[in-house]
């Protein structure tokens, strides 16, 4: 399954959920995939622009070729990578 979300920061949004989201209200959203451990972690050091490696705080079971997302450290959505 592939979710492709289009839009930008000024796109219309759903109250509470925002824009570009997969959401569920008063229901159950049940998705299955390969179990991952851990499901998320934190960077162990700052990543400089154009870097091609990252250092994490713990070991992960990620496989080469998979995509990751690096979230912002603030509540500013424009800081996400």
VOPARO-233852 format. One line per field, with one value per residue: residue in one letter; z, y, x of N, C-alpha, C, CB in turn; residue number from 1. Coordinates in nm, 3 decimals, decimal comma, always signed. Glycine has a CB too. Example, Ala and Ser with C-alpha at 12.3 -4.5 7.8 and 13.67 -1.06 7.14 Angstrom:
BEGIN
residuo <- [A / S] .
n_Z <- [+0,780 / +0,708] .
n_Y <- [-0,569 / -0,225] .
n_X <- [+1,319 / +1,285] .
ca_Z <- [+0,780 / +0,714] .
ca_Y <- [-0,450 / -0,106] .
ca_X <- [+1,230 / +1,367] .
c_Z <- [+0,780 / +0,787] .
c_Y <- [-0,330 / +0,003] .
c_X <- [+1,320 / +1,290] .
cb_Z <- [+0,905 / +0,572] .
cb_Y <- [-0,447 / -0,060] .
cb_X <- [+1,131 / +1,408] .
num <- [1 / 2] .
***
This chain:
BEGIN
residuo <- [X / X / X / X / X / X / X / X / X / X / X / X / X / X / X / X / X / X / X / X / X / X / X / X / X / X / X / X / X / X / X / X / X / X / X / X / X / X / X / X / X / X / X / X / X / X / X / X / X / X / X / X / X / X / X / X / X / X / X / X / X / X / X / X / X / X / X / X / X / X / X / X / X / X / X / X / X / X / X / X / X] .
n_Z <- [+0,000 / -0,083 / +0,025 / -0,107 / -0,054 / -0,131 / -0,149 / +0,042 / +0,305 / +0,319 / +0,231 / +0,242 / +0,556 / +0,783 / +1,079 / +1,386 / +1,278 / +1,072 / +0,755 / +0,485 / +0,598 / +0,745 / +0,899 / +1,178 / +1,330 / +1,597 / +1,528 / +1,415 / +1,306 / +1,150 / +1,067 / +0,907 / +0,885 / +0,829 / +1,136 / +1,329 / +1,513 / +1,690 / +1,657 / +1,622 / +1,669 / +1,802 / +1,677 / +1,731 / +1,701 / +1,554 / +1,216 / +0,937 / +0,656 / +0,337 / +0,422 / +0,412 / +0,588 / +0,904 / +1,261 / +1,503 / +1,822 / +1,906 / +1,807 / +1,501 / +1,293 / +1,023 / +0,665 / +0,388 / +0,132 / +0,216 / +0,306 / +0,523 / +0,762 / +0,892 / +1,165 / +1,273 / +1,545 / +1,675 / +1,710 / +1,466 / +1,160 / +0,922 / +0,958 / +0,926 / +0,770] .
n_Y <- [-0,116 / +0,218 / +0,547 / +0,856 / +1,187 / +1,503 / +1,856 / +2,162 / +2,376 / +2,566 / +2,439 / +2,335 / +2,214 / +1,950 / +2,000 / +1,954 / +1,732 / +1,841 / +1,901 / +1,676 / +1,399 / +1,074 / +0,975 / +0,891 / +0,900 / +0,824 / +0,553 / +0,253 / +0,221 / -0,002 / -0,116 / -0,322 / -0,454 / -0,520 / -0,611 / -0,377 / -0,297 / -0,070 / +0,119 / +0,387 / +0,627 / +0,842 / +1,099 / +1,080 / +1,277 / +1,605 / +1,647 / +1,755 / +1,977 / +1,817 / +1,584 / +1,234 / +1,032 / +0,926 / +0,933 / +0,730 / +0,697 / +0,440 / +0,091 / -0,016 / -0,200 / -0,142 / -0,167 / -0,146 / +0,081 / +0,132 / +0,396 / +0,677 / +0,912 / +1,225 / +1,393 / +1,723 / +1,907 / +2,079 / +2,234 / +2,337 / +2,271 / +2,316 / +2,255 / +1,988 / +1,703] .
n_X <- [+0,085 / +0,057 / +0,070 / +0,017 / +0,060 / -0,055 / +0,000 / +0,050 / +0,178 / -0,024 / -0,251 / -0,599 / -0,728 / -0,824 / -1,007 / -0,836 / -0,685 / -0,527 / -0,355 / -0,276 / -0,287 / -0,339 / -0,612 / -0,826 / -1,132 / -1,336 / -1,331 / -1,161 / -0,837 / -0,647 / -0,346 / -0,107 / +0,223 / +0,572 / +0,703 / +0,884 / +1,178 / +1,358 / +1,049 / +1,083 / +1,347 / +1,606 / +1,825 / +2,176 / +2,356 / +2,389 / +2,286 / +2,448 / +2,385 / +2,355 / +2,476 / +2,555 / +2,526 / +2,390 / +2,394 / +2,263 / +2,089 / +2,057 / +2,069 / +1,913 / +1,678 / +1,673 / +1,672 / +1,892 / +1,803 / +1,546 / +1,317 / +1,343 / +1,213 / +1,297 / +1,206 / +1,108 / +1,259 / +1,105 / +0,781 / +0,727 / +0,612 / +0,742 / +1,003 / +1,054 / +1,211] .
ca_Z <- [+0,000 / -0,089 / +0,045 / -0,164 / -0,005 / -0,206 / -0,085 / +0,109 / +0,437 / +0,312 / +0,181 / +0,339 / +0,652 / +0,867 / +1,218 / +1,472 / +1,206 / +0,984 / +0,616 / +0,450 / +0,709 / +0,747 / +1,031 / +1,215 / +1,445 / +1,639 / +1,451 / +1,435 / +1,190 / +1,180 / +0,955 / +0,939 / +0,801 / +0,893 / +1,271 / +1,336 / +1,648 / +1,743 / +1,553 / +1,603 / +1,756 / +1,791 / +1,627 / +1,836 / +1,676 / +1,450 / +1,079 / +0,859 / +0,520 / +0,236 / +0,482 / +0,358 / +0,697 / +1,030 / +1,376 / +1,587 / +1,963 / +1,932 / +1,687 / +1,436 / +1,197 / +0,891 / +0,554 / +0,284 / +0,030 / +0,279 / +0,326 / +0,659 / +0,776 / +1,008 / +1,211 / +1,334 / +1,690 / +1,728 / +1,661 / +1,337 / +1,056 / +0,810 / +0,992 / +0,901 / +0,654] .
ca_Y <- [+0,000 / +0,343 / +0,669 / +0,974 / +1,304 / +1,623 / +1,981 / +2,237 / +2,428 / +2,646 / +2,358 / +2,321 / +2,107 / +1,901 / +2,041 / +1,861 / +1,647 / +1,917 / +1,858 / +1,564 / +1,306 / +0,957 / +0,996 / +0,808 / +0,957 / +0,737 / +0,430 / +0,181 / +0,213 / -0,115 / -0,137 / -0,425 / -0,458 / -0,589 / -0,558 / -0,310 / -0,269 / +0,008 / +0,183 / +0,518 / +0,655 / +0,981 / +1,120 / +1,092 / +1,401 / +1,690 / +1,610 / +1,875 / +1,974 / +1,733 / +1,466 / +1,108 / +0,936 / +0,975 / +0,851 / +0,714 / +0,671 / +0,297 / +0,007 / -0,035 / -0,311 / -0,089 / -0,234 / -0,053 / +0,107 / +0,181 / +0,540 / +0,721 / +1,053 / +1,289 / +1,492 / +1,845 / +1,903 / +2,179 / +2,216 / +2,403 / +2,169 / +2,348 / +2,210 / +1,845 / +1,664] .
ca_X <- [+0,000 / +0,132 / -0,005 / +0,082 / -0,013 / -0,021 / -0,041 / +0,155 / +0,140 / -0,147 / -0,363 / -0,709 / -0,703 / -0,932 / -0,986 / -0,764 / -0,591 / -0,439 / -0,362 / -0,189 / -0,285 / -0,424 / -0,671 / -0,940 / -1,202 / -1,446 / -1,322 / -1,036 / -0,750 / -0,561 / -0,254 / -0,007 / +0,341 / +0,683 / +0,729 / +1,014 / +1,225 / +1,246 / +0,968 / +1,143 / +1,462 / +1,651 / +1,961 / +2,275 / +2,428 / +2,332 / +2,318 / +2,476 / +2,329 / +2,421 / +2,539 / +2,500 / +2,515 / +2,336 / +2,429 / +2,145 / +2,115 / +2,046 / +2,069 / +1,784 / +1,677 / +1,642 / +1,738 / +1,937 / +1,702 / +1,424 / +1,313 / +1,316 / +1,175 / +1,357 / +1,109 / +1,160 / +1,272 / +1,014 / +0,645 / +0,717 / +0,606 / +0,834 / +1,137 / +1,067 / +1,292] .
c_Z <- [+0,000 / -0,070 / -0,015 / -0,125 / -0,077 / -0,130 / -0,027 / +0,238 / +0,434 / +0,256 / +0,286 / +0,433 / +0,727 / +1,010 / +1,299 / +1,395 / +1,122 / +0,839 / +0,591 / +0,567 / +0,676 / +0,888 / +1,052 / +1,339 / +1,474 / +1,555 / +1,486 / +1,304 / +1,222 / +1,057 / +0,998 / +0,840 / +0,873 / +1,033 / +1,276 / +1,481 / +1,639 / +1,629 / +1,527 / +1,699 / +1,738 / +1,735 / +1,745 / +1,821 / +1,563 / +1,312 / +0,998 / +0,720 / +0,426 / +0,294 / +0,421 / +0,463 / +0,818 / +1,141 / +1,471 / +1,730 / +1,999 / +1,800 / +1,633 / +1,338 / +1,057 / +0,786 / +0,448 / +0,176 / +0,087 / +0,296 / +0,471 / +0,655 / +0,902 / +1,048 / +1,272 / +1,485 / +1,756 / +1,678 / +1,528 / +1,228 / +0,939 / +0,838 / +0,968 / +0,776 / +0,583] .
c_Y <- [+0,123 / +0,460 / +0,783 / +1,095 / +1,428 / +1,746 / +2,052 / +2,295 / +2,508 / +2,569 / +2,352 / +2,204 / +2,069 / +1,950 / +1,926 / +1,786 / +1,726 / +1,874 / +1,748 / +1,466 / +1,182 / +0,957 / +0,907 / +0,870 / +0,870 / +0,609 / +0,361 / +0,177 / +0,107 / -0,143 / -0,236 / -0,418 / -0,537 / -0,529 / -0,498 / -0,282 / -0,189 / +0,070 / +0,325 / +0,533 / +0,801 / +0,986 / +1,134 / +1,219 / +1,477 / +1,642 / +1,739 / +1,864 / +1,893 / +1,613 / +1,340 / +0,997 / +1,006 / +0,881 / +0,850 / +0,679 / +0,522 / +0,220 / -0,009 / -0,151 / -0,266 / -0,159 / -0,130 / -0,041 / +0,153 / +0,332 / +0,570 / +0,866 / +1,105 / +1,404 / +1,612 / +1,828 / +2,008 / +2,148 / +2,285 / +2,297 / +2,193 / +2,302 / +2,061 / +1,818 / +1,547] .
c_X <- [+0,090 / +0,038 / +0,076 / +0,000 / +0,038 / -0,069 / +0,078 / +0,099 / +0,011 / -0,266 / -0,474 / -0,681 / -0,829 / -0,907 / -0,927 / -0,655 / -0,491 / -0,457 / -0,259 / -0,177 / -0,368 / -0,481 / -0,792 / -1,003 / -1,323 / -1,450 / -1,191 / -0,961 / -0,646 / -0,474 / -0,147 / +0,107 / +0,449 / +0,703 / +0,871 / +1,050 / +1,354 / +1,166 / +1,015 / +1,259 / +1,500 / +1,793 / +2,056 / +2,358 / +2,361 / +2,376 / +2,334 / +2,414 / +2,418 / +2,495 / +2,477 / +2,499 / +2,451 / +2,382 / +2,310 / +2,183 / +2,107 / +2,046 / +1,927 / +1,793 / +1,640 / +1,726 / +1,775 / +1,830 / +1,569 / +1,432 / +1,282 / +1,271 / +1,241 / +1,265 / +1,179 / +1,172 / +1,184 / +0,873 / +0,622 / +0,723 / +0,698 / +0,975 / +1,157 / +1,148 / +1,228] .
cb_Z <- [+0,121 / -0,224 / +0,197 / -0,319 / +0,149 / -0,348 / +0,022 / +0,017 / +0,492 / +0,226 / +0,145 / +0,266 / +0,749 / +0,861 / +1,282 / +1,536 / +1,119 / +1,026 / +0,519 / +0,410 / +0,836 / +0,712 / +1,049 / +1,240 / +1,419 / +1,629 / +1,296 / +1,489 / +1,156 / +1,221 / +0,908 / +0,938 / +0,767 / +0,807 / +1,379 / +1,254 / +1,729 / +1,838 / +1,594 / +1,623 / +1,724 / +1,929 / +1,535 / +1,837 / +1,643 / +1,472 / +1,017 / +0,847 / +0,465 / +0,157 / +0,637 / +0,238 / +0,734 / +1,026 / +1,448 / +1,529 / +2,048 / +2,014 / +1,718 / +1,363 / +1,244 / +0,887 / +0,493 / +0,222 / -0,051 / +0,415 / +0,234 / +0,750 / +0,782 / +0,979 / +1,312 / +1,301 / +1,731 / +1,687 / +1,764 / +1,319 / +1,007 / +0,783 / +1,136 / +0,888 / +0,695] .
cb_Y <- [-0,001 / +0,356 / +0,695 / +0,963 / +1,319 / +1,619 / +1,955 / +2,348 / +2,514 / +2,769 / +2,215 / +2,301 / +2,147 / +1,745 / +2,090 / +1,762 / +1,552 / +1,899 / +1,978 / +1,615 / +1,373 / +0,821 / +1,141 / +0,658 / +1,106 / +0,810 / +0,458 / +0,038 / +0,352 / -0,240 / -0,002 / -0,565 / -0,316 / -0,578 / -0,670 / -0,178 / -0,400 / +0,117 / +0,183 / +0,632 / +0,560 / +1,052 / +1,244 / +0,970 / +1,374 / +1,837 / +1,518 / +1,897 / +2,117 / +1,817 / +1,465 / +1,063 / +0,876 / +0,987 / +0,905 / +0,607 / +0,747 / +0,264 / -0,133 / +0,095 / -0,419 / +0,063 / -0,346 / -0,102 / -0,016 / +0,112 / +0,606 / +0,704 / +1,071 / +1,339 / +1,430 / +1,965 / +1,923 / +2,324 / +2,267 / +2,509 / +2,159 / +2,498 / +2,243 / +1,781 / +1,629] .
cb_X <- [-0,097 / +0,207 / -0,036 / +0,098 / +0,003 / -0,084 / -0,145 / +0,211 / +0,252 / -0,123 / -0,315 / -0,844 / -0,595 / -0,943 / -1,118 / -0,861 / -0,666 / -0,293 / -0,339 / -0,049 / -0,338 / -0,344 / -0,711 / -0,897 / -1,244 / -1,580 / -1,332 / -1,062 / -0,683 / -0,644 / -0,190 / -0,071 / +0,390 / +0,814 / +0,713 / +1,013 / +1,246 / +1,297 / +0,820 / +1,039 / +1,582 / +1,644 / +1,969 / +2,366 / +2,577 / +2,372 / +2,207 / +2,627 / +2,311 / +2,518 / +2,523 / +2,581 / +2,655 / +2,179 / +2,559 / +2,053 / +2,017 / +1,917 / +2,129 / +1,739 / +1,580 / +1,666 / +1,646 / +2,071 / +1,680 / +1,399 / +1,209 / +1,442 / +1,020 / +1,504 / +1,013 / +1,069 / +1,416 / +1,058 / +0,545 / +0,829 / +0,469 / +0,834 / +1,167 / +0,930 / +1,436] .
num <- [1 / 2 / 3 / 4 / 5 / 6 / 7 / 8 / 9 / 10 / 11 / 12 / 13 / 14 / 15 / 16 / 17 / 18 / 19 / 20 / 21 / 22 / 23 / 24 / 25 / 26 / 27 / 28 / 29 / 30 / 31 / 32 / 33 / 34 / 35 / 36 / 37 / 38 / 39 / 40 / 41 / 42 / 43 / 44 / 45 / 46 / 47 / 48 / 49 / 50 / 51 / 52 / 53 / 54 / 55 / 56 / 57 / 58 / 59 / 60 / 61 / 62 / 63 / 64 / 65 / 66 / 67 / 68 / 69 / 70 / 71 / 72 / 73 / 74 / 75 / 76 / 77 / 78 / 79 / 80 / 81] .
***
